[in-house]
Amino acid sequence: MNKVVRCIVMVVFFGWLCSSIAVVPHIEIGLDQELSMPEDSFVLKYFTFLKQYLSIGPPMYFVVKGGLNYSDTRLQNKVCGGQYCDFDSMVTQIFVASKVPETTYLGRPSSSWLDDYFDWSAAAESCCRINPDTGAFCPHTDDDCDTCDIKYNSTNHRPLTEDFEKYVSFFLRDNPDAACAKGGHASYGQGVNYKTNTSTHLSEVGASRLPTITRACGRRKISANITQTLGVDVFPYSVFYVFYEQYLTMWPDTLESLGISLLAIFVVTFLLMGLDIFSSLVVIITISMILVNFGGLMYWWHITLNAVSLVNLVMAVGISVEFCSHLVHSFSVSLKSTRVERAADALAHMGSSIFPALR
C-alpha cells in the first residue's frame, strides 16, 4: 500500500512538473493597471470605461535628433507632408501607418511643425509681426509692430533660407487664436529645440518631435524606416515607455535574478552541510522544480510576468530553501539503515516542524 501511495505521489508530481515545463514559455508579460488599486477606487472605473468606450493609448512622439538643416528645401521635402513633399517623407510614412491601426497601433496621423510653419508664414500679414527698431519678435496681436517681409521661393512658395531661419523662432513663440490659428507656441513651443544668434536674429533648429497617439507601446519599425529616409536617428518616445521598456528584458532579468538566487543557495548549502555536494544538488533541483511549478500556476491562473511577480518568485526561492534544506539535512544525518527509513525519520522529526509552518 505504501508503495502504491508513493508511486501515485511521484506520478502526480512529475506529471504536474512536465505540464508546467510545457506552459512556462507562454506566460504573458505585462502588468494590468487594474490590479494595482483597490476594488472601490474611482481610478479603477476610469480604466474600465477607458477600455470600453475609448480604446486609445497615451500620447507618443517621434523624436528627430539634431543635425538636420531644416532650411534646405530637399530636407524639408523629406520631413513635411504637404504639397511638393516627398511621397515617402516622415509625415507621410506616419500618415500611411495610421491608416492601418490594427497592425501599427497608431491612433491618428502626426501633426508637423514644419507644415504649420509654412502655413503660418504664408499668412504673414495676419500672423507675423516684427519690431521695426530692434528686429525682435512681436505677437501678431501687437498692432504697433510691422508686418514681416517674408520672401518666398517661387517654385514651392516656401520661405527662403535666410527668412526661414529668421522667422522660425517667431512662429514657435506666437500664440494661436482665431485670427492666426497656426501660431506654433502652444503646440510646438516645447517640442522644437532651436538656437538664435542675437546679432543676426537667425535661428538654427536642432532636435524636434512630432506628436501622435498610440494604442500600444513600441513604434520601433516605423522609426527605423524614417531614420533610413532622413539619415538621422529617429526614435519613438512616450512618458509611459519608461515603464514599458522593462518588458523588453523581462525574461532575461527573471532568469538572471532566479539564477543568482539559486547559485547563492547552492554555495551556502554546500558550505553549511559540510561540503555535501549530493545534498546541495538535491536542494537546488527541488527548488528549481518548485519554481517551474509556480510558473505553471502563473500560466493557468493568468498571472503575468512583471517586476511584482518576479519579486514574489525570488521570495518563493527563499521560502522554499528554508524547508527543503532542513528536510535534506535531517535525511543526511539520520542513523537509519535504509533510504526509506531515513526519509521516514526525517519526515517524523523535521516534518512535524515544517508542515505547521506551511499552514
C-alpha positions in Angstrom: 0.0 0.0 0.0 2.8 2.4 0.9 4.5 1.7 -2.5 1.3 2.5 -4.3 0.9 5.8 -2.5 4.5 6.7 -3.2 4.0 5.9 -6.8 0.9 8.0 -7.1 2.6 10.9 -5.4 5.6 10.7 -7.8 3.4 10.4 -10.9 1.3 13.4 -9.9 4.3 15.5 -9.0 6.2 14.7 -12.2 3.1 15.0 -14.3 2.5 18.5 -13.0 6.1 19.3 -13.5 6.1 18.2 -17.1 2.9 20.2 -17.8 4.4 23.3 -16.1 7.6 23.0 -18.3 5.3 23.0 -21.4 3.4 26.2 -20.5 6.1 28.3 -18.7 7.4 29.8 -22.0 3.9 31.0 -22.8 3.5 33.1 -19.6 2.3 36.6 -20.7 4.5 39.6 -19.9 2.9 42.8 -18.5 1.1 44.4 -15.6 -2.6 45.1 -15.6 -3.1 48.5 -14.1 -6.5 47.5 -12.7 -4.7 45.1 -10.4 -2.6 47.8 -8.7 -5.5 49.5 -7.0 -8.4 48.6 -4.6 -11.7 47.5 -6.0 -13.5 50.6 -4.7 -11.1 53.0 -6.3 -12.6 55.6 -8.7 -9.4 55.1 -10.9 -10.5 51.5 -11.5 -13.7 52.8 -13.0 -11.8 55.2 -15.2 -9.6 52.4 -16.6 -12.7 50.2 -17.2 -14.6 53.0 -19.1 -11.4 53.9 -21.0 -11.1 50.4 -22.2 -14.7 50.0 -23.0 -15.6 53.3 -24.7 -12.2 55.0 -25.6 -9.8 52.4 -26.9 -6.7 54.7 -27.4 -3.3 54.9 -25.8 -1.1 57.6 -24.4 0.4 60.5 -26.4 3.6 59.5 -28.2 6.3 61.4 -30.1 8.6 60.6 -33.0 11.7 62.4 -31.9 14.2 63.6 -34.6 17.7 64.1 -33.2 19.6 67.3 -34.2 21.9 67.6 -37.2 19.4 68.4 -39.9 19.4 71.7 -41.9 15.7 72.4 -42.0 16.2 75.5 -44.1 17.3 73.2 -47.0 14.4 72.6 -49.4 15.4 69.0 -50.1 15.4 68.2 -46.3 12.1 69.9 -45.9 10.6 67.6 -48.6 11.8 64.6 -46.6 10.0 65.8 -43.5 6.9 67.6 -44.4 3.6 66.1 -45.5 2.0 68.8 -47.8 2.4 69.9 -51.4 5.8 69.4 -53.0 6.9 66.9 -50.2 8.4 63.5 -51.0 6.0 60.6 -51.2 8.0 58.8 -48.5 8.5 61.7 -46.2 8.4 61.4 -42.5 4.9 62.8 -42.1 3.6 60.7 -45.0 5.0 57.5 -43.5 3.3 58.2 -40.2 0.1 59.1 -42.0 0.1 55.8 -44.0 0.9 53.8 -40.9 -2.1 55.4 -39.0 -4.4 54.1 -41.7 -3.8 50.5 -40.6 -4.1 50.8 -36.8 -4.7 47.1 -36.4 -1.1 46.4 -37.2 0.7 49.7 -36.4 -1.4 50.7 -33.4 -1.2 54.4 -34.3 -4.4 56.2 -33.2 -4.1 59.2 -35.6 -1.7 60.9 -38.0 1.1 63.1 -36.6 1.0 66.9 -36.8 4.1 68.6 -38.2 5.6 71.8 -37.0 7.2 72.3 -40.4 3.9 72.2 -42.3 2.3 74.5 -39.8 5.2 76.9 -40.1 4.8 77.0 -43.9 1.1 77.8 -43.4 1.9 80.4 -40.7 4.5 82.1 -42.9 2.0 82.1 -45.9 -0.4 84.1 -43.7 2.4 86.5 -42.6 0.2 89.6 -42.9 -2.1 88.4 -40.1 0.4 86.2 -38.2 3.9 87.6 -38.2 4.9 90.9 -36.5 8.4 92.3 -36.1 9.7 95.2 -34.0 10.9 97.8 -36.6 13.6 99.2 -34.2 15.2 96.1 -32.8 14.1 93.4 -35.3 12.8 91.3 -32.4 9.7 89.2 -32.2 6.3 90.7 -31.6 3.0 88.9 -31.0 0.7 89.1 -34.0 -1.8 90.9 -31.8 0.6 93.9 -31.4 -0.5 96.5 -34.0 2.4 98.8 -33.1 4.8 96.4 -34.8 5.4 96.0 -38.5 4.3 93.0 -40.7 7.1 90.6 -41.5 8.5 90.8 -45.0 9.0 87.1 -45.7 10.4 86.3 -49.1 9.4 83.1 -50.8 10.8 80.6 -53.2 8.9 81.0 -56.5 8.6 77.2 -57.1 7.1 76.0 -53.9 6.1 79.2 -52.0 8.3 78.5 -49.0 10.4 80.9 -47.1 13.9 81.5 -48.5 16.8 80.1 -46.4 17.6 83.4 -44.6 13.9 84.2 -43.9 13.2 80.6 -42.8 16.0 80.8 -40.1 14.9 84.4 -39.2 11.2 83.8 -38.6 11.1 80.2 -37.3 11.6 81.4 -33.8 8.7 83.9 -34.3 6.5 81.0 -35.3 7.5 79.0 -32.2 6.8 81.9 -29.9 3.5 83.1 -31.4 0.3 82.1 -29.6 -2.6 80.9 -31.8 -6.1 82.5 -31.8 -9.0 82.9 -34.2 -7.0 85.5 -36.3 -3.9 83.2 -36.6 -4.7 79.6 -35.8 -1.3 78.3 -36.9 0.7 80.0 -34.2 3.2 77.4 -33.0 3.9 78.2 -29.4 1.0 76.2 -27.9 1.7 73.0 -30.0 5.4 73.1 -30.6 6.9 75.6 -28.2 8.3 72.7 -26.1 8.8 70.3 -29.0 11.4 72.1 -31.1 14.8 72.9 -29.9 16.4 75.9 -31.6 19.2 78.4 -31.0 19.0 82.1 -32.1 22.0 84.3 -32.9 21.4 87.5 -31.1 23.3 89.6 -33.6 21.7 88.3 -36.8 18.4 87.1 -35.4 18.8 83.8 -37.4 17.8 80.6 -35.7 19.1 77.1 -36.1 16.7 74.2 -35.4 18.1 71.2 -33.6 16.1 68.2 -32.3 12.3 68.2 -32.7 9.4 65.9 -32.2 6.1 65.0 -34.0 3.2 64.2 -31.7 0.6 61.4 -32.3 -1.5 58.9 -30.3 -0.5 55.2 -29.9 -2.7 52.3 -28.9 0.3 50.1 -27.8 3.9 50.5 -27.0 6.8 50.1 -29.4 6.8 52.1 -32.7 10.4 50.9 -33.5 9.8 49.7 -37.0 8.3 53.0 -38.2 11.1 54.9 -36.5 13.7 52.7 -38.3 12.1 53.4 -41.7 12.1 57.1 -41.0 15.7 57.0 -39.8 16.7 55.4 -43.1 14.8 58.1 -45.0 16.2 61.1 -43.2 19.7 59.8 -42.5 19.4 60.9 -38.8 18.3 59.0 -35.7 14.5 59.0 -35.1 13.0 57.2 -32.1 9.6 56.9 -30.5 9.0 58.4 -27.1 6.2 58.5 -24.6 6.2 59.1 -20.8 4.7 55.6 -20.4 7.5 53.9 -22.3 9.7 54.3 -19.2 7.5 51.6 -17.7 7.1 49.6 -20.9 10.8 49.2 -21.6 11.2 46.8 -18.6 9.1 44.2 -20.5 11.7 44.0 -23.3 14.2 42.4 -20.9 11.7 40.8 -18.5 12.6 37.2 -19.3 16.4 37.8 -19.2 16.0 39.7 -15.9 13.9 36.9 -14.4 16.3 34.2 -15.4 19.3 36.2 -14.1 17.6 37.0 -10.7 16.5 33.4 -10.1 19.8 32.1 -11.3 21.7 34.3 -8.9 19.4 33.2 -6.1 19.9 29.5 -6.8 23.7 29.9 -7.1 23.8 31.7 -3.7 21.7 28.9 -2.2 23.9 26.2 -3.6 27.1 27.8 -2.2 25.6 28.4 1.2 24.0 24.9 1.4 27.2 23.3 0.2 29.2 25.0 3.0 26.8 24.6 5.8 26.1 20.9 5.0 29.8 20.0 5.4 30.7 20.1 1.7 28.0 17.6 0.9 27.6 18.0 -2.9 24.8 15.5 -3.2 22.6 17.1 -0.6 23.3 20.6 -2.1 22.3 19.3 -5.6 19.1 17.8 -4.2 18.1 21.1 -2.6 18.8 23.1 -5.8 16.9 20.6 -8.0 13.9 20.6 -5.7 13.7 24.4 -5.5 14.1 24.6 -9.3 11.1 22.2 -9.7 9.1 24.3 -7.3 9.8 27.4 -9.4 8.7 25.6 -12.5 5.5 24.5 -10.8 4.9 28.1 -9.8 5.3 29.1 -13.4 2.7 26.6 -14.4 0.3 28.1 -11.8 1.0 31.6 -13.2 0.0 30.4 -16.7 -3.2 28.7 -15.6 -4.2 31.5 -13.3 -3.4 34.2 -15.9 -0.8 35.9 -13.7 1.5 38.0 -15.9 5.3 38.2 -15.5 6.4 41.6 -14.3 8.5 43.2 -11.7 6.0 42.4 -8.9 5.6 38.7 -9.8 9.4 38.5 -10.2 9.9 39.7 -6.6 7.4 37.1 -5.5 9.3 34.4 -7.3 12.5 35.4 -5.6 10.8 35.4 -2.3 9.4 31.9 -3.1 13.0 30.7 -3.6 13.9 32.0 -0.1 10.9 30.3 1.5 11.5 27.0 -0.4 15.1 26.7 0.8 14.0 27.2 4.3 12.0 24.0 4.3 13.9 21.9 1.7 17.3 22.3 3.3 16.0 21.3 6.8 14.5 18.1 5.4 17.6 17.2 3.3 19.9 17.9 6.3 17.7 15.7 8.5 17.8 12.9 6.0 21.6 13.1 5.6 22.3 12.9 9.3 19.7 10.2 10.1 21.2 7.0 11.5 18.6 4.7 10.0 19.8 1.9 7.8 17.8 2.3 4.6 16.9 5.3 2.5 13.1 4.7 3.1 13.7 4.6 6.8 15.8 7.7 6.7 13.2 9.5 4.8 10.5 8.5 7.2 12.7 9.5 10.1 13.3 12.9 8.5 9.6 13.5 8.0 8.8 12.3 11.5 11.3 14.6 13.3 11.7 17.6 10.9 8.4 17.4 9.1 6.5 18.0 12.3 8.1 21.4 12.5 7.9 22.3 8.8 4.3 21.3 7.9 2.6 23.5 10.6 4.8 26.4 9.4 3.5 25.9 5.8 0.0 26.3 7.1 
